[in-house]
Amino acid sequence: MKLLTIKLDQSCPFSSEIESHIYELGHDVVLENIASSPSNFDYQFKRYDPKYAGSDAADSIFLSINYSDDEKAYTISALQFSEKNTVLIASSKIPDQDFLNGADVNKKLLVAFEGVVSDTLVHLSNEITDKSLPSGFELANVDEIDLDALSYWHHSNESKSDRLYTKNLYKAFEQTTALYPTNTAIKYGNQSITYAELEVKVTQYATNITAQLEAKPQQSIIALALPKSIELYAAILATLKLNACYVPIDPEYPEERIHNILSGALPDLLIGSLQFETAVKSVSVDILEIQPSNILAIETPEVSDTNAVMIFTSGSTGMPKGVKLTHNNIAHFCNWYINEAQVDPTSRCLQFTTVSFDASLLDIFPTLIAGAKLIVPSNEQRHDFDQLNELIRKESVSHCFIPPAMLSALPQYEWPSMKYIITGGDVCDNTAINYWSQHTSLINIYGPTECTVLATFKKFSLNSNNKIIGKPIENTQIYLINEHGKACQTLEHGELYIAGKGVGPGYVNDEVQTQERFVKLKGFSLFKTMYRTGDICYWDANGELNFVGRQDNQLKIRGFRVEIGEIENAILATGFYAGCVVIADSKKQIKAFVKDPANGVTTEDLRDKLVNILPNYMLPSVIVEVEEFPFTINGKIDRKALAEIKTSFTVEVEEEWTDLQTELRHIWANALDLDLTEVTLKSSFFDLGGHSLLVSKMLLTVKKSFKGIAVPQFFTRGSSFELPLVLWVFYRVKIKLLKFFFQTNSLELF
């Protein structure tokens, strides 16, 4: 048998024909043998997730859509094609509950239904034999995807822009300097520098670097391990001026992580401090000291397809994973951001995040390309909310990126100068959305590092759904692909793929991972390489993307991408325990479960070791030693059972508390959401589940309760997390001092 090509009555629009049938039939089932029956499913991932199925009969094809609603699943629509070119549509009864966000059910179904019919007609327009269409076939088994036929479903991808922009980052900076030479480019503490002065400093750094770099056919790589300073940004620009690629390294990273990044990047030079000598002993990196010298005329090549930066993120293998981004990748996103957020020479933009985080690209380059002022806070200002508030008000900051976790922790300050707050990398708290969206333009962005900071955006308003990540930015296409490799319809869950000018060239020295994540799908030959994110989303009826969750063990901790596997591998690599399983709870606190310790090893020993291996945001809040790991019936580790293990900090020892300590105990318990019995005189704030944002939030309460008492700053990385519960030693840490040597005209390089 051959299935007939389907033709519909052309006398009326296709959507109108379907709509008339739906409204005529109402809620009565008119096709025989269609039944509604409850089924179990996971609420988070299955709600309103339509499933399309089909079967063939002697003279017709039957298709059905199954939707889910809270505790029951219903077949709510069906259609049948036959040789008589008829279309029969039915809708079964549905609950009178809040369905599809309370909107008109039939109109929502119409959108999804028209897509199913369109998709079906495309696939069945070709002759299909019995061999390729077995009984009980699924629509998704058809091989090819016709993007033109699906354009209605992906109309949000019509984001092409022909706006002209300079595609080389340093050339763009030079052009801006010529236009606004006397504008202040960077302000850090009491120091500031104009665009003209910055260009001179950049050229001097480039002159000294050039004298040491050997000529080679490959692009030079320069690692930067500097604290926030004017010199840091000058070094970044000097690297780009030479058409070299910079590798940003947070100087507060543990020594082992710095070594791993250097081993992965293999830079030609490291610009940093003498503190990093031990980290580079086994890495072939030239040592150089810049001295005052005659400035050479260095011509910057007009290239845009070479790498501008390598950003190292968490990797599942236990080693940091390097992501390459080109000049054109970054220049394209800057062009969009400058226009979307109205960045101009009068703007004052906060550079909040560490330069090793991809969001720093959003702070730095649009600002310096637009001729605006970059406001750089100190570490103390970044961690002390009151000091940050004072800086923003004093400098009249107009633009900033703040991660969702911090935005949620911030008090509801009044920032009259703030025009745009950009947030992203995690789900934003509804309370924060409702406050900040009423006081400024609050933009939620989504995008992995591999796609240059962001790929979609959504302007939040009062009561916005915090899971909406919006629509693609200019020259970016988003596709949701289901488990069969087919493009999803509206409301259908699928993995998010990104195409367009923001997609980077791949990973550093890892061709296998590059080929796995940067792919070309069958049927998508019209587009360039697409990045496979591993994120599950769905299109809503407004053409906006809604975030559902992750496919793998990756998660976001305070905006940083974290691979659970990297933490597990780091723990096992210590040799302290033979087995390890790491999970994250509903509060995104990392918990490590370990078993089979080496002789005399304790969880405290492991914690002390991890401090020197993992960055702060990847350190487990809790380490629990167990005899055996629980397993599921299929023989897999039962992570759900581990999550249910009570990790209580309660002790039975009676302790004498002073009035001061008692009040502080209440503050700790409230900040950490713990019972008072779980906070003891010897408690560690971090062991109890604390992290830097909770510290900042707690300090505000402490300073309000104890006016006039100075609380020591403790954010410098220490070798111990021991925090006795007394005010005058609120954070007793062994401070490792990093001495950086900056002079007016000198900068040390390694």
N, C-alpha and C positions, 0 to 999 in steps of 0.2 A: 504493500500500500504506500502511496505517496500522499502526504498531507497537502491539502489545497492551499494555494496562496489566498490570504484573507483580503477581502475587499469590503469596505463599508459604504453605506449610502452617502454620497457626496453632496446631497441637497442641503445638509445643515452642518455646522461646525462640529467636529468630533467631540469637543468638550461639552457642547450644548446637548448632544445626543445622550451622552452618559449622564449628564446632570438631570435631564428630564426623566430618564429611567429611574435614577435613584430617588428622586422626589416622588414619582408616581408610586413606587413600590413601598415607600415608607419603611417600616420596621418588620414587615411580614416576610417570612421565608416562603418563596414561591417555587424554588427548585426542589425536587424530591431528593431524599437521602442526604440532605445537608443538616448537620446537627451541631449544636453548641455544647461543649463539654469542658468542665474545669480542668486545668492542668497546673502542676507545680512549676515554678520558675524562680530564678533569682531576681528580686525586685529591682536592684540597682542596674542590672544590665539588660533586663528583658521588658521593662515597661514600655508599651507602645512600640515595640520592635516588630514590625510586620514581617511575616514569613510568607513567601510566595511559593506555591506548589502547583503541580499540574499532572494530568493523566490524559491518555488518549483513548477514545472509543472508536467504534467502527466508522463514524462519520463526523466526529467532532473532537474538540479539545476542551477540557475542563480546567479552569484555573481558579485558585482560591487565595484569599488573603486572611491571615490569622493575626489578630492583634491581642495584646495583653493589657489587662487593667487590674492593678493591685493584686488581689488574691485569685482571680479567675481569668482564664483566657477564652476568647470568643472568636468564632469564625463569623465575621461581620459582613463579608462581601464575597461574592462569587460571580464568575461570568462564564459563558459558554459560547464557543464559536462552532458553527456547523457549515455544511456545504451550502446551506441556504443564505449564507452571509448574514445571519442574525446574531445579535448580541443580547444575551439575557443577563440581567443583573439583579442580585438580591442582597438584602441586608437583614441580618438576624437581629434579635432583641439585644439591647445593651443596657447596662446598669444606668441608673439616673444619678450616678456619682460624678465627681469632677473628672471629666474625661477629656484628654487632650487639652489641658489647661483651661477647661471651661468653655472653649470656643464651640461654634456650631459643628456638631459631629459630622453631618453629611458633607459640609464644605471641605472639612479636613480630609475625609475619606475620598472625596472627589479628586483632590490633588494627587494623592497616592495612587488612586485607581487609574487615573488617566495615564500615569507613568507606566503602570503595569501593562496596560493595553498597548501603549506606544512601543514599549520595549518588545512585547510579544510580536507585534506586527512586523517590526524590523527583523527579528530573528526568523520568523516563519515566512518571510517573503521569499526566501530561498527554498529550494526543494530539499527536504530532509528525508532520508530513507529510514526504513524500519531499523536497520542496523545501528544507526546513530541516534535513534530515539526509542529507547527501551520503554516498556510499560512502566508507568509511575515515574516518568522523567521529571526532573526539576528544571525550572527555567534557567538556572545558573549554569547548567551543563553545556549550553551552547557556547561555542568557542569565541566568536568575534564580538567586539563591542563597537557599535556605531556611535561615535561621539556626537555627530550632528543630530542624530535622533534623540540623544540624551541632553541636548543643549538646554532644553527647557528646565531640566532638573538641576543644571549647573549654571544657571544664568548669573549667579554671583561671580563666576569666573571671568566675566566680561570686564576685565580690569585693565585693559591695555591703555598705556599712556605714552605719548610721544614727546613729553617734556624734555628739553635738552638739559644736560648737566655734564660736568667734567668728570670723567670716569677714573682719573688717577687722583688719589687722595692728596698727595703732596702738591700736585699742580693746582688742585682746588684751594689748598691753603695759601699757596703763593698768590693766586688771583685775589683772594680775600685780603691778604696783607697789603696788596697794592691799592685796594679800595679803601681800607680802613686802617692805615698804619698806626694811628695814635689811639685807637680803641684799646681798652684793656683786654688782653686775651685770657689771662689766668690770674686768679686771686687766691692765695693760700696763706692763711693767717694774716700777718702784717706785710707779707710780700705780694707784689703784683708785677706784671710785665705786660708791655704793649705788644701788639702784633709785630711791629717793626723790630723791637728788641728781641722778641722771641725768635724771629727769623735769623737774626745775627747769631744768637746762641746755638740754634739748630745747625747753622752752617759751620760753626766752629767745631761742634761735636762731630759732624759728618767728616770734616777735614781730618781730625785725629783718627777716626775709625778707618777712613780710607787708607791712611798710611800703613795700617796694620793688616788689612785684609788682602789675602793673596788673590790674584786674578784666577778665576775658574769659570768654567762654562755654566755651572749650576748657580742658582740664586743663593746668596749668602743668608745665613740665619743668625740672628742676634737675640740672645735671651736677656730680658730685663727683670732684675730682682731688686727693685728700689721701692722705698716707702713713698707715700703720697708727697709730692713736691713739684715745684716748677721744673726741676731737672728731669723728673720722670717723663713728663710730657714732651720736653725738648728731646730726650733720647728716643722716644717713640717717633717723633717727626723726623729726626736725623736718620733713623733706620729706613723710613719710607722714602726719604730724599735720595738715598743710595739704591733704591729699588731692592732693598733687602727685606726680609720677613722678620717681624719681631715676635718673640715668645714671652708673654707676660707671666711672671711668677710672683705670687704673694710672698713677701719676705717673712711673713709670720707662719708660713707652712712648716711642718716638721721637716727636719733635715732629710729624712729618707724619701719623703714625697718630692722634695726639690731635686734630689738625686735622680729619682725615677723620671721626672719630667725632662731633665737634662739628658738622660740616657736615651729617652725616646725622641727628643728633638735634634740631638747632636748639633748644637749651635757652633758657629765659628767663634763667637765671642759671648761672654757673659758680662753684662754691665750690672754691677752690684756693689757689695761692700766686702771687706776682708773677712767678715763673718762666714762667707760662703766658700772659703778656700777648702774646707774639709768636704763640702758637698760635691766639689768638682775634681777631687784628686784622681778618681778613676775614670773621669770623662775627659776626652781630649778637647780642651777649651783653651784658647790663647788668653794670656794675661796681658793687660794693657793699662797704662795710666795716661790719662789725657793731660797735656800741659798746654799753657797758653802758646799759641803759634799763629803764624800768618794764615789768614783765611784764604782758602783756595776757591776758585770759581768752579763749582760742581754743577754740572748740567743734569737735571733729573730726567730720566728717560720717560717718554710719554707712552707708558704701557698701562693696561688695565686688567690683563688676564693673568698677571703674576700674583703670587701669594703675598698678602699684606700682613697677615697675622696667623699664628697657630695658637689655638686656645685648648688647653687640656682639661677634660672633664672626667668624671668618674667612669671607670671601665669595668666590665663584668669579669675580666680575667684577673683582676687584682692590681693591674697597672693602669695609671692614668691614660686616657685615650685622647690623642691629639687631633683636633679638627682644623682643617685648612680653609681659610676664606680669602678671596681675591680682592683686589682694589675695586673691581666692578661690582662684586657682591655688596661691599660696604657702601660704595658711592650710590648705588641704586637705592638702598634702604634709606640713606641720608637724604636723598632727593625727595623721597616720599614723606619722610618724617618732618623735614623743614617746612614743606608745604602744608601738611596735615595739621601740625602743631603750631604753625605760624611763628617759627623761630626766625628772628631777624636781628640786626645789629644792636637793638635795644634790649634784647633778651638777656636774662641772667640764669644760667643753667647749673644746677647742682650736680657735682660729680660724686655720687654717694657710694657706689659699689666699688669693690676691689677691682683693679684692672685685669685680674685673671678671670673675671666673670664676664660673660659675653655682653651683659647689659651695659658694661662700661663703654662699649662702642656707641651706644645710643647717647650717652652723656657727652663723650669727647668729640667725635667727628662732626656731627651736625652743628655743634656749637662753634667749633673753629672754622668750619666752612661757611657758616652764616655771618661771621664777624661778631658773634655774641661774646659774653663774658662767662668763663668757666669758673664757678665757685667751688673750691675744694675744701671740704671739712677735715678737721684733724680726727684722729682715732677717738679722742675723748668726745668730740662733738658728734661723731657717728653713733656712739653708744649711749650718750647721755641725752635723753630726749629734750630736756630743758635747754641744754646748750645748743642742740640742733635747732630748736625753735627760735632761740635768740639769733643764731646765725642767719636763718632764713628771713627773719623779719628785718635784721640789720642790713643785709645785702639785697633786700627786695627781690628774692629769688622768684622767677616766673615759671620755670620748668624744672621738673625733677622726676627721676625714676625711683620708686620706693617699692620693694618686694611686698607682696600681700601680707605676709606674716608680720612684718614691721608696721605696715599701714594699719593693721588691725590692733596692734599693741599701742600705737601712738595715742596720746590724749587728743581730745577734739580741740586742737589749737585753731586760732584764727590767723590765716595767712592771706591778707588782702591783696598782696602782689602776685599770688600764685595763679597762673592762667591754666596750666596743664599739669596734672599728676599722672604719670604713666605707671602702671603696675602690671605684673604678669609673672609667669613662671609657676604659679600655683593658684588654687581657688581662693578668691577674696571673700572676706567675712561680710555678711549682709549688713551688719551695723556700720562697718566702715564704708561700704558702698553708699548707704543712705545718707551718711553725714557728708563725706567728701564730694559726692556728686552734686550736692546742693550748694557747695561753696566754690567749686572750680570745675573744669572739664576733667573728668576722670576717665582715662582710656585704659581698657584692659587689652593687653597684647598676648599673643600666643605664637610660639615658634621655637624650635630647637636650635641649638648653636649651629648645627650643620646647615641651617637655612638662614643664617645671618640675623640673629636676634629675634625677628618676628616674621610671621607669614600672614597672620590675620589680626584684626582689631575690632573692638566693640566699645562704643562710648556708653558708659554706664549712666543710668538715671535712677531716680527714686524707685526702690523695689525691683530693680533689675534682677533677672535670674543670674546668679553668680557662676553658673556653668556655661553660659553663652560666651564663646570666644570670637563670634562675629563673622565677618566676611574677609576675603583675601585683600591684601594691599595691592597697589598697582603692579601690573606685570607678573602676577602670581596666580597660579591655578591650584585649586584644592580638589582632590578626588577621594571619595570614600569607597573602599573596595571591600566586598564581603568575603566570606571564607572560601568562596569558589572562584575568586579572582574577578568578580564582576562589579560594575559600578552600582552603588546603592541608590535606591530611590529615597524620596523624602520620608523621614522618620525611621528608616532602616539603619541599624547600627553597622558600622564597618570601620576598617583601619584607615587612618588618614595618611594620604600621600600628598607630597608637595612638589610642584613643578614651578619653574620660573627663574627670574634673574637672581633670586636670593640663594638658590641651591648651590652650595660650595662644591669644590672638586673632590672632596673625600677626606679620608683619614691619613694621618702621618705614618708612613712606613707600614701600612696595614692594608694590603690589596684585598685580602679575603673579606675583611669587614666592610671595606668600601664597596665591593661587588654585592654583598648581602644587603646593604642598606640603600645604596644609590643604584636604582634599578630602572629598566625600561620594560613596561608591561606590554603584553600582546594586545593590540588594539589601540595603543596609545602612541603610535609611531610618529604622530604629528608633533609631539612635544619632546623636549629634551629630557635628560635624565630626571627622574623623580626620586625624592627622598622618602623612604618608608619609615614613618615615625614610631610605629608601635602603639600609638594612641587610638582609642576607640571613640568615635564621635557619631553624630547623626545630623543631617540637615533638618531644620524645622520648616514649617510652612512659609516662614518669612525669608527663607533663603539664608539663614544664619546657622553657623555650626554650633552644636552643643557638645561639650566635653563629657564623656562617660567614665573613662578610666584607662588603665594601662593593660597591655597584653602580657607583660612580663613582670619581672621583679624590680623594675626601676620605679623610683618615686622621687618626689620633690620634697626636700627638707629646707624650709625657710628660703625657697627660691633656687636652691642649688640642686642640680641633678645628681642623684645618688643611686648607684648600683648596689643592691643588696649583696651580690656576689663578691664585689670588691671588699666589703667589710668582712665577709666570711673568710675570704682568702687571706686577708691581712691577719686575722686572728689565728688561723691555722699555721700561717708562716712563722709565727712566734715560736711554735713548738711547745707551747704551754699546755695545750689541750689537743686531744686526738680528734674530737668531733665538735662541730659548731653549726648552729642554725640561727640566722638573724631574721627578725621580723620587724614590722613597724605597726604600732597600734593605731587606734582611731584618732589619736592626737598627734600622729606622726612622730612619736617618740620611738627611737630605735632600741630594741631589746635583743640581747645576745644570749642564747642558751648554749652552754658548753658542757662537755662530758669528758671523762677519762683524763684527769689532770696528770701532768708530769710530777715527779716526786717533790712534795713540799710547795707546789705552786698554788696560789690563791687567785681569786678573781681580782683582788686589789693589785697583785703583781701584773696581771694581764692589763688592767686599766692603765697602770703606770707606763707599760710598754707601748700601748696603743697611742698614748699622748704624743709620742715621738714618731708615729707612723702615719696617722690619719689626721686630716684637718678637723677642727672643732665640730663642724656640722655633721660629720660622719661618725663621731664617737657615740657608742651605745650609752643610752641613759641608764640602762639596767643591764647587769651581767648576772645571769643565774646559772649556777652549776646544778646539773641534773644527772641522775644515774643512767637513764636511757631516754631516747627521743620517742615520742608516740608515733605510731604509724597508722595509716588508713587501711581499709580492707584490701586495697590494691597494692599495699606494700610501700607506699610513698610516705615521706615524713608528713605528719599531720600538723601543719602550721596553725590551723584553727584551734586545735587542742592546746598548743603551746601558748597561743594568745590568751587563752582562758585561765592559764596558770596565774594565781594571785601572787604578785610580787610585792609583798607587804614589807614595810620597813619598821614595823612596830617592834619595840623591845620591852621586856618585862622589868628592866632595872629601874628602880625609883631614882629620880634625879631632883636635885634642888635647883629651882629656877629663881633668879632675881626678877623684880618687876620689869626691868628693861629687857631681859632675855625673854620673858613671857610675852611681852608685846611684839618683839621681833619674831617669836615663834608663830604667833598668829599671822603676821605678815607673810612669812614663808609659806605656811600652810595654805593661805588664801591664794597666793601667787601660783603655787604648785598644784592646787586643787587636791590637797591631802587632808587626812584626819590629823588632829594635833598629836595623837599618839605616835604618828609616823615620823615626827620631827624631834630629834634628840639633840643634846648638847654637842655631840660629836658628829652630827649629820653633815654630809657634803651636799651642797645645793645642787651640784650637777648629778651626783649619784641619785638624788631624789627625783630626777627628771628635768632639772633646770637646763636652760641654755641662754645664750647671750641676750636674746630678746626679752626673756622673762627676767633676766637680771636687770635690764634697763627699766622695765616696767616696775619691778620691785623697788628699785632705787628711788623712783619718783615718790612712792608711798613712804619710804624711809625718810626722805628729806622733808616731806610734809609733816610727818609725825615727830621728827626730831630736828626742829628748826635750829639753825646755828651750829649744828654738829657736822663737821666735814667728813664725808665718806671717801676713803681712799679709792683711787682709780685702780682697777685690777684687771683691765682687759688685755694687758700684755700676756702672751702665752706663757704659762708657767709649767713647771715639771710636776706639779701636784695639783689636784683638785680639792684638797682638804680645806673646808670652809667652816671653822668653829663659829658657833652661833653667838658671837659677841660683837657689838657694834664697832669697837675700835680696832678690831682685826676681822672685819666682815669678810674679807677675802685674803687669806694668808697664802700667798703664792711665792714660789721661788722664781724670781724674775730673771730671765735671760736677756741681758742687754745687747741690743744690736747697735753698734756704733757705725753710723754712716758719715762719710767724710765728704762734705760738700763745701767747696770754696767758690768764690765768685766766678772764677774761670777754669775750674777743674772738676773733673768727675772721674772716679776710679772705675775701671772696667776689668772684668775677669773673663 
